[in-house]
Amino acid sequence: MAKKQAKKAAGGTPATVALTAARAEFTLHAYEHDPATPSYGEEAARALGVSADRVFKTLVADVDGDLTVAVVPVSGSLDLKALATAVGGKRAAMADPAAAERTTGYVRGGISPLGQRKPLRTVVDSSAREHPTVCVSAGRRGLEVELSPSDLVALTSATLAPIARA
């Protein structure tokens, strides 16, 4: 029963439950999601009134046969070659969306780097260090979590590397 209450109090996603369990400092930001939006990340930045370089999107890539999470600012794009290099791989490609959803437990546009069904190797773009806080998906479309980059890296056991292109 206590687990159910914690889930409800934290916003009801595995990401918020993980943050609460870790006693991390975070702020939830909910907004009305428009299903017709072409970019979930840009929609979040506009809705929250923050710069697109502080809102980070969670992308799942296949690096040499292993699913890997890349967390990059919505103002840029993922450099697949840089991601492969960051994890010691040779080749990276975007993962099949169905495989990403099945493995993380989240739907596309709501994939969070936190609280994944199967924790994946994660790389956060090094530009995150330039901000006191960043926003990432809290596990569903229309819900973002704001936290310090150091907490994001620690809670996901991530590597910091320059993996984004402007």
C-alpha positions as a Python dict, from the first residue, in 0.01 Angstrom:
ca = {
    (1, 'M'): (0, 0, 0),
    (2, 'A'): (282, 243, 79),
    (3, 'K'): (424, 182, -268),
    (4, 'K'): (90, 273, -426),
    (5, 'Q'): (73, 597, -227),
    (6, 'A'): (429, 691, -323),
    (7, 'K'): (348, 629, -688),
    (8, 'K'): (34, 845, -673),
    (9, 'A'): (206, 1123, -479),
    (10, 'A'): (502, 1132, -715),
    (11, 'G'): (302, 1166, -1035),
    (12, 'G'): (238, 804, -1110),
    (13, 'T'): (522, 704, -1341),
    (14, 'P'): (816, 471, -1286),
    (15, 'A'): (1045, 774, -1333),
    (16, 'T'): (886, 973, -1052),
    (17, 'V'): (871, 667, -828),
    (18, 'A'): (1247, 614, -886),
    (19, 'L'): (1320, 979, -809),
    (20, 'T'): (1113, 967, -491),
    (21, 'A'): (1278, 642, -380),
    (22, 'A'): (1623, 795, -439),
    (23, 'R'): (1518, 1104, -239),
    (24, 'A'): (1633, 1321, -527),
    (25, 'E'): (1531, 1685, -549),
    (26, 'F'): (1305, 1735, -848),
    (27, 'T'): (1011, 1939, -971),
    (28, 'L'): (733, 1799, -1187),
    (29, 'H'): (593, 2011, -1469),
    (30, 'A'): (269, 1901, -1631),
    (31, 'Y'): (128, 2057, -1946),
    (32, 'E'): (-147, 1981, -2196),
    (33, 'H'): (7, 1764, -2468),
    (34, 'D'): (-110, 1818, -2825),
    (35, 'P'): (-104, 1482, -3009),
    (36, 'A'): (-57, 1665, -3341),
    (37, 'T'): (270, 1829, -3236),
    (38, 'P'): (565, 1743, -3462),
    (39, 'S'): (825, 1768, -3180),
    (40, 'Y'): (749, 1654, -2825),
    (41, 'G'): (1062, 1821, -2689),
    (42, 'E'): (999, 2159, -2848),
    (43, 'E'): (640, 2140, -2728),
    (44, 'A'): (767, 2082, -2372),
    (45, 'A'): (1010, 2375, -2390),
    (46, 'R'): (734, 2609, -2512),
    (47, 'A'): (484, 2485, -2255),
    (48, 'L'): (731, 2522, -1969),
    (49, 'G'): (864, 2855, -2092),
    (50, 'V'): (1226, 2741, -2080),
    (51, 'S'): (1504, 2744, -2335),
    (52, 'A'): (1516, 2440, -2566),
    (53, 'D'): (1878, 2383, -2464),
    (54, 'R'): (1760, 2305, -2106),
    (55, 'V'): (1498, 2051, -2214),
    (56, 'F'): (1656, 1717, -2303),
    (57, 'K'): (1501, 1446, -2517),
    (58, 'T'): (1556, 1077, -2451),
    (59, 'L'): (1646, 878, -2760),
    (60, 'V'): (1714, 506, -2785),
    (61, 'A'): (1980, 390, -3029),
    (62, 'D'): (2126, 55, -3124),
    (63, 'V'): (2502, 57, -3077),
    (64, 'D'): (2663, -258, -3212),
    (65, 'G'): (2352, -459, -3123),
    (66, 'D'): (2297, -312, -2775),
    (67, 'L'): (2022, -61, -2698),
    (68, 'T'): (2169, 259, -2557),
    (69, 'V'): (1997, 572, -2428),
    (70, 'A'): (2111, 914, -2548),
    (71, 'V'): (1992, 1225, -2365),
    (72, 'V'): (2041, 1538, -2576),
    (73, 'P'): (1898, 1893, -2581),
    (74, 'V'): (1585, 1934, -2791),
    (75, 'S'): (1757, 2233, -2954),
    (76, 'G'): (1995, 1995, -3132),
    (77, 'S'): (2014, 1644, -3267),
    (78, 'L'): (2194, 1325, -3176),
    (79, 'D'): (2532, 1260, -3337),
    (80, 'L'): (2516, 881, -3377),
    (81, 'K'): (2889, 852, -3448),
    (82, 'A'): (2972, 1045, -3129),
    (83, 'L'): (2734, 822, -2931),
    (84, 'A'): (2904, 507, -3061),
    (85, 'T'): (3244, 653, -2972),
    (86, 'A'): (3124, 752, -2622),
    (87, 'V'): (3036, 392, -2539),
    (88, 'G'): (3330, 231, -2715),
    (89, 'G'): (3122, 112, -3009),
    (90, 'K'): (3176, 121, -3381),
    (91, 'R'): (2832, 186, -3525),
    (92, 'A'): (2507, 337, -3401),
    (93, 'A'): (2162, 369, -3553),
    (94, 'M'): (1828, 474, -3411),
    (95, 'A'): (1656, 180, -3243),
    (96, 'D'): (1331, 31, -3366),
    (97, 'P'): (1059, 231, -3184),
    (98, 'A'): (874, -86, -3077),
    (99, 'A'): (1195, -230, -2927),
    (100, 'A'): (1262, 99, -2746),
    (101, 'E'): (910, 104, -2600),
    (102, 'R'): (916, -264, -2502),
    (103, 'T'): (1259, -239, -2336),
    (104, 'T'): (1208, 90, -2150),
    (105, 'G'): (841, 41, -2060),
    (106, 'Y'): (754, 386, -2194),
    (107, 'V'): (578, 509, -2509),
    (108, 'R'): (755, 712, -2776),
    (109, 'G'): (745, 1079, -2684),
    (110, 'G'): (732, 984, -2316),
    (111, 'I'): (1047, 775, -2278),
    (112, 'S'): (1230, 883, -1966),
    (113, 'P'): (1594, 806, -1890),
    (114, 'L'): (1475, 733, -1534),
    (115, 'G'): (1285, 431, -1404),
    (116, 'Q'): (1315, 221, -1716),
    (117, 'R'): (1181, -135, -1713),
    (118, 'K'): (1528, -256, -1813),
    (119, 'P'): (1794, 4, -1731),
    (120, 'L'): (2000, 72, -2041),
    (121, 'R'): (2348, 213, -2080),
    (122, 'T'): (2297, 590, -2088),
    (123, 'V'): (2495, 884, -2223),
    (124, 'V'): (2397, 1242, -2137),
    (125, 'D'): (2524, 1521, -2360),
    (126, 'S'): (2794, 1715, -2179),
    (127, 'S'): (2609, 2044, -2240),
    (128, 'A'): (2382, 1947, -1948),
    (129, 'R'): (2661, 2065, -1714),
    (130, 'E'): (2605, 2422, -1836),
    (131, 'H'): (2270, 2443, -1654),
    (132, 'P'): (2179, 2432, -1284),
    (133, 'T'): (1878, 2216, -1378),
    (134, 'V'): (1756, 2035, -1688),
    (135, 'C'): (1419, 1890, -1783),
    (136, 'V'): (1361, 1537, -1910),
    (137, 'S'): (1050, 1332, -1968),
    (138, 'A'): (892, 1210, -1647),
    (139, 'G'): (756, 906, -1825),
    (140, 'R'): (456, 1024, -2020),
    (141, 'R'): (373, 1284, -2280),
    (142, 'G'): (287, 1612, -2111),
    (143, 'L'): (493, 1552, -1798),
    (144, 'E'): (851, 1670, -1748),
    (145, 'V'): (1079, 1643, -1448),
    (146, 'E'): (1332, 1914, -1366),
    (147, 'L'): (1643, 1806, -1178),
    (148, 'S'): (2013, 1880, -1153),
    (149, 'P'): (2236, 1736, -1425),
    (150, 'S'): (2448, 1566, -1158),
    (151, 'D'): (2141, 1386, -1019),
    (152, 'L'): (2036, 1283, -1370),
    (153, 'V'): (2380, 1137, -1436),
    (154, 'A'): (2401, 965, -1097),
    (155, 'L'): (2050, 817, -1109),
    (156, 'T'): (2097, 675, -1459),
    (157, 'S'): (2463, 571, -1410),
    (158, 'A'): (2527, 777, -1724),
    (159, 'T'): (2840, 884, -1899),
    (160, 'L'): (2874, 1252, -1992),
    (161, 'A'): (2999, 1305, -2348),
    (162, 'P'): (2956, 1551, -2637),
    (163, 'I'): (2692, 1355, -2834),
    (164, 'A'): (2471, 1640, -2965),
    (165, 'R'): (2492, 1847, -3281),
    (166, 'A'): (2352, 2199, -3305),
}
